[in-house]
Amino acid sequence: MTKNVKVAGVGMIPFTKPGQSDDYPIMGETAARIAIEDAGIKYSDIGQAYVGYVYGDSTAGQAAVYGLGMTGIPVINVNNNCATGSSALFLARQAVESGMVDCALALGFEQMVPGALGAVFTDRPNPMKRMFKEMVNVQGIDKKAPGAAQYFGGAGREYAEEFGTKDETFAKISEKARIHAANNPYAVFKELLTVEQIMDSPHIYGPLTRYQCCPPTCGAAAAVICSADFAKKHGLNNAISIKGQSMTTDFASTLDDHSMRKLVGVDMAKQAAKEVYEQAGVGPEDVQVVELHDCFTANELLSYESLGLTPEGTAEKFIWDGDNTYGGKIVTNPSGGLLSKGHPLGATGLAQCTELVWQLRGDAGPRQVEGARHALQHNLGLGGACVVTMYSND
């Protein structure tokens, strides 16, 4: 599966705080144009476009790609919460692999507003209703804390209670994120922070403080996906292979196991990773670099184990031994991740893809992971969806 599908080109724009970006059609068009130019093709070579965003009106995808040309191709708008970008990537890969098209565009953007995430349509049932009810059943509700922080902070607290994890361990993840982001010109937050500064920032929920929560962000990223035959025909020698990809949604265990960790997608991630390793014939021990969904430090810690990077219950040692950074076992989020690079919901999955393609090409500059051959991506959305992808430079 996916062995004949390539990432021919990638592109993104620097992420910014809300109010400091261009409008979404310009951001989207710019990122797509960069990816197409990076691939060395023309927009007229694109057979379909999948465009992801969460906060926007219908056909916003067309508004972005029409700046590249109005060629009559199918443009499919995608919304899958924080996994939106990778969902667009999943659909583009699927279209190419099935033979429907030889070349497809996956594009994601988000024009966000300041503050915590909230519902837009308050006159109808919230799609997270089941999850919210279960969260309240498991841990109650704090009306002063942001909703997403209660889900992930609660999951982190549950893990810490079982394994005795220190609060400082969660903060150590954020410290690492800032160190990595300092070398990324596309990141929002490049200022270094110590564990002490992170711990001293305002408490949010559970083990989480403010500097352990990803910020609302504006930005865009894109990838050109093509078949191996298309890459050969057009002389696209920089193309990176997609060796495996899986998308999962919630299992019965999400609600039935009465666990905050299950509620935030641990089982989705485990199953998607298992399928990807089987497809790719590559295990976590073979991976040199990972971009994973660190919307909160708690989720990065949980994801180390969900993705098989370290055995269950060993994440704290993995972190303090430095096995999650340069010089360790596997470099996680060299871009700075969602915590420091930023998290424009629709763009995040494709920004992760962009970083990993750069890593596998050897084009990541001061962030370059030495000897990168296999790269793993993990993008998660509550409600729920999880996309895991394996890339290789063979």
C-alpha positions as CSV (number, residue, x, y, z in Angstrom):
1,M,0.0,0.0,0.0
2,T,1.1,3.6,-0.9
3,K,4.5,2.4,-2.2
4,N,4.0,4.1,-5.5
5,V,2.8,7.4,-4.1
6,K,5.2,10.3,-3.8
7,V,5.4,13.8,-2.2
8,A,6.7,15.8,-5.1
9,G,6.7,19.2,-3.5
10,V,5.9,21.0,-0.3
11,G,5.5,24.5,0.9
12,M,4.4,26.6,3.8
13,I,4.4,30.2,4.9
14,P,5.6,31.5,8.3
15,F,3.0,31.0,11.0
16,T,1.8,34.1,12.8
17,K,-0.4,35.2,15.7
18,P,-4.0,36.0,14.9
19,G,-4.4,39.4,13.4
20,Q,-0.9,39.4,11.9
21,S,-1.5,37.3,8.8
22,D,-2.9,37.8,5.3
23,D,-6.4,36.7,4.7
24,Y,-6.9,33.0,4.1
25,P,-7.2,33.0,0.3
26,I,-3.8,34.7,0.1
27,M,-2.2,32.4,2.6
28,G,-3.6,29.3,0.9
29,E,-2.7,30.4,-2.6
30,T,0.9,31.3,-1.5
31,A,1.5,28.0,0.2
32,A,0.1,26.0,-2.7
33,R,2.2,28.1,-5.2
34,I,5.3,27.4,-3.2
35,A,4.6,23.6,-3.2
36,I,3.9,23.5,-6.9
37,E,7.0,25.4,-7.7
38,D,9.0,23.2,-5.3
39,A,7.7,20.2,-7.3
40,G,8.7,21.7,-10.6
41,I,5.3,21.4,-12.2
42,K,2.4,23.7,-13.2
43,Y,-1.0,24.0,-11.6
44,S,-2.5,22.7,-14.8
45,D,-0.8,19.3,-14.0
46,I,-2.9,19.0,-10.8
47,G,-5.9,16.7,-11.3
48,Q,-7.7,17.2,-8.0
49,A,-7.3,19.5,-4.9
50,Y,-8.2,18.7,-1.3
51,V,-8.3,21.8,0.8
52,G,-8.6,21.7,4.6
53,Y,-9.7,24.3,7.1
54,V,-11.9,24.3,10.2
55,Y,-13.0,27.9,10.7
56,G,-14.3,29.1,7.4
57,D,-17.3,29.1,5.1
58,S,-18.0,26.5,2.4
59,T,-15.9,26.7,-0.8
60,A,-13.1,28.6,1.0
61,G,-10.9,26.0,-0.7
62,Q,-11.9,27.3,-4.1
63,A,-11.3,30.8,-3.0
64,A,-7.7,29.9,-2.3
65,V,-6.8,27.7,-5.3
66,Y,-8.6,30.0,-7.9
67,G,-5.7,32.3,-7.5
68,L,-3.6,29.6,-9.1
69,G,-5.9,29.1,-11.9
70,M,-9.5,28.1,-12.7
71,T,-9.0,24.8,-14.5
72,G,-12.3,23.1,-13.7
73,I,-10.7,20.4,-11.5
74,P,-12.6,18.9,-8.5
75,V,-11.8,20.9,-5.4
76,I,-12.9,19.1,-2.2
77,N,-13.2,21.1,1.0
78,V,-12.1,19.1,4.1
79,N,-12.9,19.7,7.8
80,N,-11.8,17.1,10.4
81,N,-11.0,19.2,13.5
82,C,-7.2,19.4,14.2
83,A,-6.5,16.4,11.9
84,T,-7.9,18.4,8.9
85,G,-4.5,18.9,7.2
86,S,-3.6,15.3,7.3
87,S,-7.1,14.3,6.3
88,A,-6.7,16.4,3.1
89,L,-3.3,14.6,2.6
90,F,-5.0,11.2,3.2
91,L,-7.6,11.9,0.5
92,A,-5.0,13.2,-2.0
93,R,-2.8,10.1,-1.4
94,Q,-5.9,7.9,-1.8
95,A,-6.9,9.6,-5.1
96,V,-3.4,9.1,-6.5
97,E,-3.0,5.5,-5.3
98,S,-6.4,4.5,-6.7
99,G,-5.3,5.8,-10.1
100,M,-8.1,8.4,-10.2
101,V,-5.5,11.1,-10.8
102,D,-1.7,11.1,-11.4
103,C,-1.2,14.3,-9.4
104,A,-3.2,15.9,-6.6
105,L,-2.8,18.9,-4.3
106,A,-3.3,18.8,-0.6
107,L,-3.6,22.3,1.0
108,G,-4.5,23.5,4.5
109,F,-4.9,26.9,6.0
110,E,-6.5,28.6,9.0
111,Q,-7.3,32.2,9.8
112,M,-7.9,32.1,13.6
113,V,-8.9,34.5,16.3
114,P,-7.2,35.0,19.7
115,G,-8.2,32.8,22.6
116,A,-9.2,29.2,23.3
117,L,-11.1,27.1,20.7
118,G,-14.8,27.3,20.9
119,A,-18.0,26.3,19.0
120,V,-19.2,28.4,16.2
121,F,-22.7,27.0,15.8
122,T,-24.3,27.2,19.2
123,D,-27.9,26.7,18.0
124,R,-27.5,22.9,17.4
125,P,-26.0,19.9,19.1
126,N,-22.2,20.0,19.5
127,P,-20.5,17.1,17.7
128,M,-18.3,16.6,20.8
129,K,-21.4,16.0,23.0
130,R,-20.7,12.3,23.7
131,M,-17.0,13.1,24.6
132,F,-18.0,16.0,26.7
133,K,-20.5,14.0,28.7
134,E,-17.9,11.3,29.3
135,M,-15.3,13.8,30.4
136,V,-17.7,15.2,33.0
137,N,-18.4,11.7,34.1
138,V,-14.7,10.8,34.5
139,Q,-13.3,14.0,36.0
140,G,-16.0,16.7,36.3
141,I,-15.8,20.1,34.8
142,D,-13.9,23.3,35.6
143,K,-15.9,26.2,34.2
144,K,-12.8,28.5,34.3
145,A,-10.5,26.3,32.2
146,P,-10.5,25.9,28.4
147,G,-12.3,22.8,27.2
148,A,-9.5,21.3,25.2
149,A,-7.1,21.8,28.1
150,Q,-9.4,19.9,30.3
151,Y,-9.4,16.9,28.0
152,F,-5.7,16.7,27.5
153,G,-4.7,18.0,30.9
154,G,-7.0,15.4,32.4
155,A,-5.4,12.7,30.3
156,G,-1.9,13.9,31.4
157,R,-3.0,13.8,35.1
158,E,-4.4,10.3,34.7
159,Y,-1.1,9.1,33.2
160,A,0.9,10.8,36.0
161,E,-1.3,9.3,38.7
162,E,-0.6,5.8,37.3
163,F,3.1,6.1,36.6
164,G,4.2,8.8,39.2
165,T,5.2,11.3,36.5
166,K,6.5,14.7,37.8
167,D,4.8,17.9,36.6
168,E,8.3,19.1,35.6
169,T,8.4,16.3,33.0
170,F,5.6,17.8,31.1
171,A,7.3,21.2,31.2
172,K,10.5,19.6,29.9
173,I,8.7,18.8,26.6
174,S,7.8,22.5,26.2
175,E,11.4,23.5,26.9
176,K,12.5,21.2,24.1
177,A,9.9,22.6,21.7
178,R,11.3,26.1,22.2
179,I,14.9,24.9,21.6
180,H,13.9,23.3,18.3
181,A,11.7,26.2,17.2
182,A,14.6,28.7,17.7
183,N,16.1,27.2,14.5
184,N,12.8,27.4,12.5
185,P,12.1,30.7,10.7
186,Y,8.5,29.5,10.2
187,A,7.7,29.2,13.9
188,V,5.7,31.7,16.0
189,F,7.6,31.3,19.3
190,K,11.4,31.2,19.1
191,E,12.3,32.6,22.5
192,L,13.9,30.0,24.8
193,L,12.2,29.1,28.0
194,T,13.5,27.0,30.9
195,V,11.5,24.4,32.8
196,E,11.3,26.8,35.7
197,Q,9.8,29.6,33.5
198,I,7.3,27.1,32.0
199,M,6.3,25.9,35.4
200,D,5.9,29.5,36.7
201,S,3.5,30.5,33.9
202,P,-0.2,30.6,34.8
203,H,-1.7,27.2,35.7
204,I,-4.4,26.0,33.2
205,Y,-5.5,22.5,34.1
206,G,-3.9,19.3,35.5
207,P,-0.2,19.4,34.9
208,L,-0.6,22.1,32.2
209,T,0.6,25.7,32.5
210,R,0.1,28.3,29.8
211,Y,3.4,27.6,28.1
212,Q,2.4,24.0,27.7
213,C,-0.6,24.8,25.5
214,C,-0.4,25.5,21.8
215,P,-1.4,29.0,20.7
216,P,-4.1,29.9,18.2
217,T,-2.2,30.5,14.9
218,C,-2.7,31.7,11.4
219,G,-0.9,30.0,8.5
220,A,-1.0,27.7,5.5
221,A,0.9,24.7,4.1
222,A,0.6,22.4,1.1
223,A,1.9,19.3,-0.6
224,V,1.9,18.0,-4.1
225,I,1.1,14.2,-4.2
226,C,1.8,12.2,-7.3
227,S,2.3,8.6,-8.6
228,A,5.8,7.2,-9.1
229,D,5.1,7.1,-12.9
230,F,4.2,10.8,-12.9
231,A,7.4,11.6,-10.9
232,K,9.5,9.7,-13.4
233,K,7.9,11.2,-16.4
234,H,8.4,14.7,-15.1
235,G,11.9,14.1,-13.7
236,L,10.9,14.8,-10.1
237,N,14.0,13.4,-8.5
238,N,13.4,15.0,-5.1
239,A,10.1,13.2,-4.5
240,I,9.8,11.4,-1.1
241,S,7.9,8.2,-0.8
242,I,4.8,7.6,1.3
243,K,5.4,4.1,2.6
244,G,2.4,3.8,4.8
245,Q,-0.6,5.8,5.9
246,S,-3.7,5.1,8.1
247,M,-6.6,7.1,9.3
248,T,-8.6,6.0,12.3
249,T,-11.6,7.4,14.2
250,D,-12.9,6.6,17.6
251,F,-13.3,3.0,18.9
252,A,-15.9,1.9,21.5
253,S,-13.1,2.1,24.0
254,T,-13.1,5.9,23.7
255,L,-16.3,6.0,25.8
256,D,-16.5,2.6,27.3
257,D,-13.2,2.5,29.2
258,H,-13.9,5.6,31.2
259,S,-10.4,6.8,30.7
260,M,-9.3,10.4,29.8
261,R,-6.4,8.9,27.8
262,K,-8.8,6.9,25.7
263,L,-11.0,10.0,25.3
264,V,-8.2,12.0,23.7
265,G,-7.3,9.4,21.1
266,V,-4.7,7.1,22.5
267,D,-6.4,4.0,20.9
268,M,-6.8,5.8,17.6
269,A,-3.1,6.6,17.5
270,K,-2.1,3.1,18.6
271,Q,-4.1,1.4,15.8
272,A,-3.1,3.9,13.1
273,A,0.6,3.5,14.0
274,K,0.3,-0.3,14.0
275,E,-1.2,-0.3,10.6
276,V,1.4,2.1,9.2
277,Y,4.3,0.1,10.6
278,E,2.8,-3.0,9.0
279,Q,2.3,-1.3,5.6
280,A,5.7,0.3,5.5
281,G,7.7,-2.7,6.8
282,V,9.4,-0.2,9.1
283,G,9.2,-0.2,12.9
284,P,9.6,2.7,15.4
285,E,13.1,1.6,16.0
286,D,13.9,2.4,12.3
287,V,12.6,6.0,12.5
288,Q,14.9,8.9,12.9
289,V,12.5,11.8,13.1
290,V,8.9,12.4,14.1
291,E,6.4,15.2,13.8
292,L,3.7,14.4,16.3
293,H,0.6,16.2,17.6
294,D,1.8,18.2,20.6
295,C,-1.3,20.4,21.0
296,F,-0.5,20.2,24.7
297,T,2.6,18.7,26.4
298,A,0.5,16.0,27.8
299,N,-0.4,14.7,24.4
300,E,3.2,14.6,23.3
301,L,4.0,12.5,26.3
302,L,1.1,10.1,25.6
303,S,2.0,9.9,21.9
304,Y,5.6,8.7,22.6
305,E,4.0,5.5,23.9
306,S,1.0,5.4,21.6
307,L,3.3,5.5,18.6
308,G,5.7,2.9,20.1
309,L,8.6,5.2,20.4
310,T,9.1,4.0,24.0
311,P,7.4,1.3,26.1
312,E,4.3,2.0,28.2
313,G,5.2,3.8,31.4
314,T,8.7,4.9,30.3
315,A,7.9,8.3,28.7
316,E,9.4,10.2,31.7
317,K,12.8,8.5,31.4
318,F,12.6,8.9,27.6
319,I,12.2,12.7,28.1
320,W,14.8,13.2,30.8
321,D,17.4,11.0,29.0
322,G,17.1,13.3,26.0
323,D,15.9,10.5,23.7
324,N,13.3,12.8,22.2
325,T,15.8,15.3,20.8
326,Y,19.1,15.7,18.9
327,G,21.7,13.2,20.1
328,G,19.0,10.9,21.5
329,K,17.1,8.0,20.0
330,I,14.5,9.9,17.9
331,V,14.1,13.6,17.2
332,T,10.6,14.6,17.9
333,N,9.1,17.8,16.5
334,P,12.3,19.4,15.1
335,S,10.1,22.1,13.8
336,G,9.1,23.2,17.3
337,G,5.8,21.4,17.0
338,L,2.4,22.8,17.6
339,L,3.6,24.2,20.9
340,S,6.1,26.6,19.4
341,K,5.7,26.5,15.6
342,G,2.0,27.1,16.1
343,H,-1.2,25.3,15.3
344,P,-3.4,26.7,12.5
345,L,-5.8,23.8,12.5
346,G,-6.2,23.2,8.8
347,A,-2.5,23.7,8.1
348,T,-0.9,21.7,10.8
349,G,-0.9,18.3,9.2
350,L,0.6,19.7,6.0
351,A,3.2,21.7,7.9
352,Q,4.2,18.5,9.6
353,C,4.5,16.8,6.2
354,T,6.6,19.8,4.9
355,E,9.0,19.6,7.8
356,L,9.5,15.8,7.3
357,V,10.0,16.1,3.6
358,W,12.7,18.7,4.2
359,Q,14.3,16.4,6.7
360,L,14.4,13.5,4.3
361,R,15.8,15.6,1.5
362,G,18.5,17.0,3.8
363,D,17.0,20.5,3.4
364,A,16.2,21.3,7.0
365,G,19.2,23.6,7.6
366,P,20.1,23.9,11.3
367,R,17.2,21.6,12.3
368,Q,18.6,18.7,10.1
369,V,18.4,15.3,11.7
370,E,21.6,13.5,10.7
371,G,21.0,10.3,8.7
372,A,17.2,10.8,8.4
373,R,15.8,7.9,6.2
374,H,12.4,7.2,7.7
375,A,10.1,9.9,9.1
376,L,6.8,9.4,11.0
377,Q,3.9,11.9,11.2
378,H,1.0,11.9,13.7
379,N,-1.9,14.3,13.5
380,L,-4.9,14.1,15.8
381,G,-8.3,15.7,16.1
382,L,-10.8,15.3,18.9
383,G,-14.2,14.1,17.9
384,G,-12.3,12.2,16.4
385,A,-9.7,11.5,13.8
386,C,-6.1,10.4,13.8
387,V,-3.8,10.2,10.7
388,V,-0.4,8.6,10.9
389,T,2.0,8.6,7.9
390,M,5.4,7.1,7.2
391,Y,7.7,8.8,4.7
392,S,11.0,7.4,3.3
393,N,13.7,8.8,1.0
394,D,14.5,5.6,-0.8
